[in-house]
Amino acid sequence: MEASTCKQDVLQKKKNAVLVDGVILNGPITDSKAGEKFVEEACKIIMEEIIQKADDVTEKVCEWRAPETLKKILDLEMRDTGESHQKLLQLCQDVIQYSVKTNHPRFFNQLYAGIDYYSLVARFITEALNPSVYTYEVSPVFLLVEEAVIKKMIEFIGWEEGDGIFNPGGSVSNMYAMNLARYKFCPEIKEKGLSGLPRLVLFTSEECHYSMKKAASFLGIGTENVYFVKTDERGKMIPEELEKQVQRARKEGSAPFLVCATAGTTVLGAFDPLDKIADICEKHDLWLHVDASWGGSALISRKHRRLLHGIQRADSVAWNPHKMLLAGIQCCALLVKDNSGLLKKCYSAKAAYLFQQDKFYDVSYDTGDKSIQCSRRPDAFKFWLMWKALGTTGLEERVNRALALARYLVEEIKKREGFQLLLEPEYANVCFWYIPPSLRKMEDGPEFWQKLHRVAPVVKERMMKKGSMMLGYQPNQGKVNFFRQVVISPQDPTLRDIPTSHLQDDGMESLAGS
């Protein structure tokens, strides 16, 4: 009886089918019940394999496999017919297993780490809603959220008013700022282009983020027109050297237009002397941009905001809450002191199909035209929900705790044989050398430093293959490879989380012949 009824239903559907080019238009294209079941089971895997294991130090930070091996494990081939849900769930398991666990307590490799549960839920919501933040009509909640978050961030910088927009990365924020400074210097460039312009020159420190060179190349300014200013032994821009470079550019007949200072350099965590740099910018009428992508979150802390003294004198600031504050990648804002609509004037294209001026609501909320993007993610929402959950006090505690953890690590390193600090950190970047037993009695000289240079890559390889810890290393300013441990994860520290134990456990004695 049931089979007969089912057959009749199928026949009736075929009879009523609307066909266009051989495609049935009034039939389901997806099985919603099966899809819901898949989402439910996948979420269970996410909860069990990622969220619940986030603070488990017995888990591996990574499950290292060589690229060719990993390609075979993951079965990357895309076929004509779809895979079963069971196979897809296994693929989800595999992706999680062989991905780096950036929320692991021993992930110290980058300028982001840890997990914030409120931000994570915010990301789940936005992924499910799939919004694009350009007009109020399609993204009312997220545009209002972004406005509120930008207003609050501006307050922490110390401006009475301002503007801003969230971007896909600090590199993009720096590019926005460079282009904005150039537009302010010569507004006609937007319509007439580069022809007829003088040779434009910008200034930044030797320790700046590499995005400054990329932005100069992308915008047609040219990397040779980025003048790198000398830094002191701590990696801070030397104001007197900046003054010399500006004078040099003027004598060459160039047109200086921008200074990019850094608040929290990538390697050493250095903060440029913003007040003195601002004096020079005012003297020469130069736009001052502060790349505070890494160090900007110190503004939340009453104890540590002194690191950014003078930032209120900047014309623009890049600040990434996805770093120190754990808002989740990506969460990056460009903040601008100007509140006259400079951002919109610089970037607007006035697309009539999106930004109609005769809409039934206040079109000033259609902020998408001040972005170079069309589709744009609601990245401010995860920061907002986290801020609502923790409050400003909770965010401040997060910053204070990270810097206290860095100080704890420094003191532990000082106690242990074979460890040498590069310098006393002023932020969460702890830089040091590990000197294996075979080199500890060796005379200081070229051979010693040559051998020490080879230590960090070997240790990094062993750590990753064991999955015990991830720690960055690099040479810098003529110094041989050293470790850079970035301490921001909110997990409780233990002696096993101090890299000394891991370095010693990895049998450094065998490096004697390296």
C-alpha positions as CSV (number, residue, x, y, z in Angstrom):
1,M,0.0,0.0,0.0
2,E,2.8,2.4,1.0
3,A,4.8,1.6,-2.1
4,S,1.9,2.2,-4.3
5,T,1.2,5.6,-2.7
6,C,4.9,6.5,-3.1
7,K,4.8,5.5,-6.7
8,Q,1.7,7.6,-7.3
9,D,3.4,10.6,-5.7
10,V,6.4,10.3,-8.0
11,L,4.2,10.0,-11.0
12,Q,2.2,13.1,-9.9
13,K,5.4,15.1,-9.4
14,K,6.6,14.1,-12.9
15,K,3.2,15.1,-14.3
16,N,3.4,18.5,-12.7
17,A,7.1,19.1,-13.4
18,V,8.1,22.4,-14.8
19,L,10.9,21.7,-17.3
20,V,13.3,24.3,-18.8
21,D,16.2,23.1,-20.8
22,G,15.7,19.6,-19.3
23,V,15.9,20.9,-15.8
24,I,13.0,20.4,-13.3
25,L,12.5,23.7,-11.7
26,N,9.9,22.8,-9.1
27,G,11.7,20.0,-7.5
28,P,14.1,20.1,-4.5
29,I,17.8,20.6,-5.4
30,T,19.0,19.5,-2.0
31,D,17.9,17.1,0.6
32,S,17.4,19.5,3.6
33,K,16.9,16.8,6.1
34,A,20.1,15.1,5.2
35,G,21.9,18.4,5.1
36,E,20.7,19.3,8.6
37,K,21.9,15.9,9.8
38,F,25.3,16.4,8.3
39,V,25.7,19.8,9.9
40,E,24.6,18.3,13.3
41,E,27.2,15.5,13.1
42,A,29.9,17.8,11.8
43,C,29.3,20.2,14.7
44,K,29.7,17.3,17.1
45,I,33.1,16.6,15.6
46,I,34.1,20.2,15.9
47,M,33.0,20.2,19.6
48,E,34.8,17.0,20.4
49,E,37.9,17.4,18.4
50,I,38.6,21.1,18.5
51,I,36.8,22.9,21.3
52,Q,36.9,20.3,24.0
53,K,40.6,19.6,23.3
54,A,41.6,23.3,23.1
55,D,43.3,23.4,26.5
56,D,44.5,19.8,26.6
57,V,48.4,19.9,26.8
58,T,48.5,16.1,26.2
59,E,47.3,16.6,22.7
60,K,49.7,17.4,19.9
61,V,50.1,20.9,18.6
62,C,50.4,19.5,15.1
63,E,50.5,16.1,13.3
64,W,53.3,16.7,10.9
65,R,53.1,15.0,7.5
66,A,55.2,15.9,4.4
67,P,53.1,17.5,1.5
68,E,53.1,14.5,-0.8
69,T,52.0,12.2,2.1
70,L,49.3,14.6,3.2
71,K,47.9,14.8,-0.3
72,K,47.3,11.1,-0.3
73,I,45.8,11.0,3.2
74,L,43.3,13.8,2.4
75,D,42.2,12.4,-1.0
76,L,42.1,15.9,-2.6
77,E,40.7,14.8,-5.9
78,M,37.3,16.3,-6.8
79,R,35.1,13.9,-8.8
80,D,32.0,13.9,-11.0
81,T,29.8,12.4,-8.4
82,G,29.6,13.5,-4.8
83,E,31.0,11.6,-1.8
84,S,28.8,10.0,0.9
85,H,28.2,11.9,4.1
86,Q,30.2,9.3,6.0
87,K,33.2,9.9,3.7
88,L,32.7,13.7,4.2
89,L,32.6,13.4,7.9
90,Q,35.8,11.3,7.8
91,L,37.4,14.1,5.7
92,C,36.4,16.6,8.3
93,Q,38.1,14.4,10.9
94,D,41.2,14.2,8.8
95,V,41.3,18.0,8.2
96,I,41.2,18.6,11.9
97,Q,43.7,15.9,12.7
98,Y,46.4,17.2,10.3
99,S,45.8,20.9,10.8
100,V,47.9,23.0,13.3
101,K,46.0,23.5,16.6
102,T,46.5,27.2,16.9
103,N,44.4,27.2,20.1
104,H,46.8,24.7,21.8
105,P,48.5,26.0,25.0
106,R,51.9,25.4,23.3
107,F,51.3,27.2,20.0
108,F,53.6,30.2,20.2
109,N,54.4,30.4,16.6
110,Q,52.6,33.5,15.4
111,L,51.0,36.8,16.6
112,Y,47.7,35.0,17.2
113,A,46.8,32.0,19.4
114,G,44.2,30.6,21.8
115,I,40.5,30.4,21.6
116,D,37.7,32.7,22.6
117,Y,34.4,31.0,22.8
118,Y,32.2,34.0,22.3
119,S,34.1,35.1,19.2
120,L,33.8,31.5,18.0
121,V,30.0,31.5,18.4
122,A,29.9,34.9,16.6
123,R,31.7,33.3,13.7
124,F,29.3,30.3,13.6
125,I,26.4,32.8,13.4
126,T,27.9,34.9,10.6
127,E,28.9,31.8,8.6
128,A,25.4,30.5,8.9
129,L,23.8,33.9,8.0
130,N,26.3,34.5,5.2
131,P,25.9,38.3,5.2
132,S,27.8,40.9,3.2
133,V,28.4,44.2,4.9
134,Y,27.8,47.0,2.3
135,T,24.3,48.3,2.7
136,Y,21.9,48.6,5.6
137,E,19.2,46.8,3.7
138,V,21.1,43.5,3.5
139,S,23.1,43.8,6.7
140,P,21.3,46.0,9.2
141,V,22.6,44.4,12.4
142,F,26.2,44.0,11.4
143,L,26.6,47.6,10.0
144,L,25.3,49.0,13.3
145,V,27.7,46.6,15.2
146,E,30.6,47.8,13.1
147,E,29.7,51.4,13.7
148,A,29.6,50.9,17.5
149,V,32.9,49.0,17.6
150,I,34.7,51.5,15.5
151,K,33.4,54.3,17.8
152,K,34.7,52.5,20.9
153,M,38.1,51.8,19.3
154,I,38.4,55.5,18.3
155,E,37.8,56.5,21.9
156,F,40.7,54.2,23.1
157,I,43.0,55.9,20.6
158,G,42.1,59.2,22.1
159,W,40.3,60.9,19.2
160,E,37.2,62.9,19.8
161,E,35.8,61.8,16.5
162,G,36.8,59.7,13.5
163,D,35.9,57.1,10.9
164,G,37.0,53.6,10.1
165,I,36.3,50.3,8.4
166,F,37.1,46.6,9.0
167,N,39.4,45.0,6.5
168,P,40.7,41.5,5.6
169,G,44.1,41.9,7.4
170,G,46.5,44.5,8.7
171,S,48.3,44.5,5.4
172,V,45.2,45.7,3.7
173,S,44.7,48.4,6.4
174,N,48.2,49.6,5.8
175,M,47.5,49.8,2.1
176,Y,44.3,51.7,2.7
177,A,46.2,54.2,4.8
178,M,48.9,54.6,2.3
179,N,46.4,55.3,-0.5
180,L,44.4,57.6,1.8
181,A,47.5,59.6,2.6
182,R,48.3,59.9,-1.1
183,Y,44.8,61.0,-1.9
184,K,44.9,63.7,0.8
185,F,48.2,64.8,-0.7
186,C,47.0,64.9,-4.3
187,P,43.2,64.3,-4.6
188,E,43.3,64.5,-8.4
189,I,45.1,61.1,-8.5
190,K,41.8,59.3,-8.1
191,E,40.6,60.4,-11.6
192,K,43.8,61.4,-13.4
193,G,46.1,58.6,-12.2
194,L,49.8,58.7,-11.7
195,S,50.9,60.6,-14.8
196,G,52.2,64.1,-14.0
197,L,52.7,63.4,-10.3
198,P,56.0,64.2,-8.6
199,R,58.1,61.4,-7.2
200,L,56.2,60.5,-4.0
201,V,58.2,59.2,-1.1
202,L,57.2,57.6,2.2
203,F,59.1,56.7,5.3
204,T,59.0,53.7,7.6
205,S,61.4,51.9,9.9
206,E,63.7,49.1,9.1
207,E,61.6,46.9,11.4
208,C,58.3,47.7,9.7
209,H,55.9,45.0,8.5
210,Y,56.7,43.8,4.9
211,S,53.2,45.0,3.8
212,M,54.6,48.5,3.5
213,K,56.7,47.4,0.5
214,K,53.9,45.4,-1.0
215,A,51.5,48.3,-0.7
216,A,54.0,50.7,-2.3
217,S,54.4,48.2,-5.2
218,F,50.7,47.6,-5.5
219,L,49.8,51.3,-5.5
220,G,52.4,52.2,-8.1
221,I,54.5,54.2,-5.7
222,G,57.4,51.9,-6.1
223,T,59.5,50.1,-3.5
224,E,62.5,52.3,-4.2
225,N,60.4,55.2,-2.9
226,V,60.0,53.6,0.5
227,Y,62.8,55.1,2.6
228,F,63.7,52.8,5.5
229,V,64.7,54.7,8.7
230,K,67.3,53.3,11.0
231,T,66.3,51.8,14.3
232,D,68.0,51.5,17.6
233,E,69.2,48.3,19.3
234,R,65.6,47.6,20.5
235,G,64.1,48.0,17.0
236,K,62.6,51.4,17.5
237,M,62.6,54.1,14.8
238,I,65.2,56.8,15.5
239,P,63.5,60.2,15.1
240,E,66.7,62.0,14.2
241,E,67.2,59.5,11.3
242,L,63.7,60.2,10.1
243,E,64.4,63.9,10.0
244,K,67.5,63.2,8.0
245,Q,65.6,61.0,5.5
246,V,62.9,63.7,5.0
247,Q,65.5,66.3,4.4
248,R,67.3,64.0,1.9
249,A,64.0,63.4,0.0
250,R,63.4,67.1,-0.2
251,K,66.9,67.8,-1.5
252,E,66.4,65.1,-4.2
253,G,63.3,67.0,-5.4
254,S,60.9,64.2,-4.2
255,A,57.6,64.8,-2.5
256,P,57.3,63.2,0.9
257,F,53.7,62.5,1.9
258,L,53.6,59.7,4.6
259,V,55.4,58.4,7.6
260,C,54.4,54.9,8.9
261,A,55.4,54.3,12.5
262,T,55.0,50.8,14.1
263,A,53.5,50.1,17.5
264,G,54.6,46.5,18.1
265,T,57.0,45.3,15.5
266,T,56.6,41.7,14.3
267,V,59.8,40.2,15.5
268,L,61.0,42.2,18.5
269,G,57.7,43.8,19.6
270,A,59.2,47.3,19.5
271,F,57.1,50.5,19.8
272,D,58.3,53.5,17.8
273,P,58.4,56.8,19.8
274,L,55.2,58.2,18.4
275,D,55.3,61.6,20.0
276,K,58.7,62.5,18.5
277,I,57.7,61.1,15.2
278,A,54.5,63.1,15.3
279,D,56.5,66.3,15.9
280,I,58.4,65.7,12.6
281,C,55.2,64.9,10.7
282,E,53.7,68.2,11.9
283,K,56.8,70.1,11.0
284,H,56.8,68.7,7.4
285,D,53.1,68.4,7.0
286,L,53.2,64.6,6.5
287,W,50.4,62.1,7.1
288,L,51.2,59.9,10.2
289,H,50.0,56.3,10.0
290,V,50.6,54.0,12.9
291,D,50.7,50.3,12.2
292,A,49.4,49.1,15.6
293,S,48.1,45.8,14.1
294,W,50.0,43.9,16.8
295,G,50.5,46.5,19.6
296,G,47.2,48.3,19.4
297,S,45.4,46.1,21.9
298,A,47.7,47.5,24.7
299,L,45.5,50.6,24.5
300,I,42.8,48.6,26.3
301,S,45.2,48.3,29.3
302,R,45.6,51.2,31.7
303,K,48.9,49.7,32.8
304,H,50.4,49.2,29.3
305,R,48.8,51.9,27.1
306,R,51.8,54.1,27.8
307,L,53.6,51.9,25.1
308,L,51.5,53.9,22.5
309,H,52.0,57.3,24.0
310,G,51.3,59.9,21.3
311,I,49.1,57.7,19.2
312,Q,46.3,60.2,19.4
313,R,48.4,62.5,17.1
314,A,48.2,59.9,14.3
315,D,46.1,60.5,11.2
316,S,45.3,56.8,10.9
317,V,45.8,53.6,12.8
318,A,45.7,49.9,11.9
319,W,44.6,47.7,14.8
320,N,44.0,43.9,14.7
321,P,41.9,42.6,17.6
322,H,42.4,39.0,16.3
323,K,45.9,39.1,17.7
324,M,46.4,39.9,21.4
325,L,42.6,40.0,22.1
326,L,41.9,36.6,20.5
327,A,38.9,37.9,18.4
328,G,39.6,35.3,15.7
329,I,41.1,35.7,12.3
330,Q,40.4,38.0,10.6
331,C,39.4,41.0,12.7
332,C,41.3,44.1,11.5
333,A,40.3,47.8,11.6
334,L,41.6,50.9,9.9
335,L,40.8,53.9,12.0
336,V,41.0,57.4,10.6
337,K,41.0,60.7,12.6
338,D,39.3,62.6,9.8
339,N,35.5,62.6,10.1
340,S,34.7,64.7,7.0
341,G,34.1,61.6,4.8
342,L,37.7,61.3,3.5
343,L,37.5,57.5,3.4
344,K,34.4,57.6,1.2
345,K,35.7,60.4,-1.1
346,C,38.9,58.4,-1.6
347,Y,37.3,55.0,-2.3
348,S,33.7,55.5,-3.5
349,A,32.6,54.5,-6.9
350,K,28.9,55.3,-6.4
351,A,27.6,52.1,-7.8
352,A,23.9,52.9,-8.7
353,Y,22.7,49.3,-8.2
354,L,23.8,49.3,-4.6
355,F,24.0,52.8,-3.2
356,Q,20.8,54.4,-4.5
357,Q,20.3,57.8,-2.9
358,D,16.5,57.6,-2.9
359,K,16.1,54.6,-0.6
360,F,13.4,54.7,2.1
361,Y,15.9,54.8,5.0
362,D,19.0,56.9,6.0
363,V,21.5,56.0,3.3
364,S,24.4,57.2,5.5
365,Y,24.3,53.7,6.9
366,D,25.3,52.2,3.5
367,T,28.9,52.4,4.4
368,G,30.2,49.9,1.8
369,D,31.2,52.6,-0.6
370,K,34.2,53.6,1.6
371,S,35.7,50.1,1.1
372,I,37.7,48.9,-1.9
373,Q,35.7,45.6,-1.5
374,C,32.2,44.9,-2.6
375,S,31.4,41.8,-0.6
376,R,32.8,42.2,2.9
377,R,32.6,40.0,6.0
378,P,31.1,41.2,9.3
379,D,34.3,40.9,11.2
380,A,33.4,43.5,13.8
381,F,30.7,41.2,15.1
382,K,33.0,38.6,16.7
383,F,34.9,41.4,18.5
384,W,31.6,43.0,19.6
385,L,30.2,39.8,21.0
386,M,33.4,39.0,22.8
387,W,33.5,42.5,24.2
388,K,29.9,42.3,25.3
389,A,30.8,39.0,27.1
390,L,34.0,40.0,28.8
391,G,33.5,43.7,29.1
392,T,36.4,46.2,28.8
393,T,37.7,44.9,32.2
394,G,37.9,41.4,30.8
395,L,39.8,42.6,27.7
396,E,42.2,44.6,29.8
397,E,42.8,41.5,32.0
398,R,43.6,39.5,28.8
399,V,46.3,42.0,27.8
400,N,47.7,42.3,31.3
401,R,47.8,38.5,31.7
402,A,49.6,38.1,28.4
403,L,52.3,40.5,29.3
404,A,52.6,39.0,32.8
405,L,53.1,35.6,31.2
406,A,55.8,37.0,29.0
407,R,57.6,38.4,32.1
408,Y,57.2,35.0,33.7
409,L,58.8,33.3,30.7
410,V,61.7,35.8,30.7
411,E,62.4,35.1,34.4
412,E,62.4,31.3,33.8
413,I,64.8,31.7,30.9
414,K,67.2,33.7,33.0
415,K,67.3,30.9,35.5
416,R,68.3,28.1,33.1
417,E,71.6,27.2,31.7
418,G,72.0,27.4,27.9
419,F,69.4,30.2,27.4
420,Q,70.3,33.7,26.4
421,L,67.8,36.6,26.0
422,L,68.3,38.7,22.9
423,L,66.9,41.7,24.9
424,E,64.4,42.5,27.6
425,P,61.0,42.5,25.9
426,E,58.6,45.4,26.3
427,Y,55.7,43.4,24.9
428,A,54.7,39.8,24.4
429,N,57.6,38.9,22.0
430,V,60.2,36.9,24.0
431,C,63.4,36.5,21.9
432,F,66.2,34.2,22.9
433,W,68.9,31.8,21.8
434,Y,69.1,28.2,23.0
435,I,72.8,27.2,23.3
436,P,73.2,23.4,23.4
437,P,75.7,21.8,25.7
438,S,78.2,21.2,22.9
439,L,78.5,25.0,22.3
440,R,78.4,26.3,25.8
441,K,82.2,26.2,26.4
442,M,83.0,27.3,22.9
443,E,84.8,30.6,22.4
444,D,82.7,33.5,21.2
445,G,83.5,34.1,17.5
446,P,82.4,33.5,13.9
447,E,82.5,29.7,14.2
448,F,80.3,29.8,17.4
449,W,77.7,32.0,15.8
450,Q,77.8,30.0,12.6
451,K,77.0,26.9,14.5
452,L,74.4,28.6,16.7
453,H,72.6,29.8,13.6
454,R,71.9,26.2,12.7
455,V,70.4,25.2,16.1
456,A,67.0,26.8,15.8
457,P,65.9,25.2,12.5
458,V,66.9,21.7,13.8
459,V,65.0,22.3,17.1
460,K,62.0,23.6,15.2
461,E,61.9,20.5,13.0
462,R,62.1,18.1,16.0
463,M,59.4,20.0,17.8
464,M,57.0,19.9,14.9
465,K,57.6,16.2,14.1
466,K,56.9,15.4,17.7
467,G,54.0,17.8,17.9
468,S,55.3,19.0,21.2
469,M,55.4,22.8,20.6
470,M,55.4,25.4,17.8
471,L,57.9,28.2,18.2
472,G,59.0,30.7,15.6
473,Y,62.6,31.6,14.7
474,Q,64.4,34.0,12.5
475,P,67.6,36.1,12.0
476,N,67.3,39.8,12.5
477,Q,69.5,42.9,12.3
478,G,72.6,40.9,11.7
479,K,71.9,38.4,14.5
480,V,71.9,34.7,13.8
481,N,68.7,32.6,14.1
482,F,67.0,33.0,17.5
483,F,63.6,31.9,18.8
484,R,60.7,34.2,19.1
485,Q,58.0,33.1,21.5
486,V,54.8,35.0,21.4
487,V,52.9,34.7,24.6
488,I,49.2,35.6,24.3
489,S,47.3,32.3,24.9
490,P,45.1,32.6,28.0
491,Q,45.9,29.1,29.1
492,D,47.6,28.6,32.4
493,P,51.4,28.3,32.1
494,T,53.2,25.3,33.5
495,L,56.9,24.5,33.6
496,R,56.3,22.1,30.7
497,D,55.0,25.1,28.7
498,I,58.4,26.8,29.1
499,P,60.4,25.8,26.0
500,T,63.5,25.0,28.0
501,S,62.2,21.6,28.9
502,H,61.2,20.8,25.3
503,L,64.5,22.0,24.0
504,Q,66.5,19.9,26.4
505,D,64.2,16.9,25.9
506,D,64.9,17.0,22.2
507,G,68.5,15.9,22.7
508,M,70.4,19.0,21.7
509,E,73.7,17.2,22.6
510,S,73.5,15.7,19.1
511,L,73.9,19.1,17.6
512,A,77.6,19.1,18.4
513,G,78.5,18.3,14.9
514,S,76.1,20.7,13.2
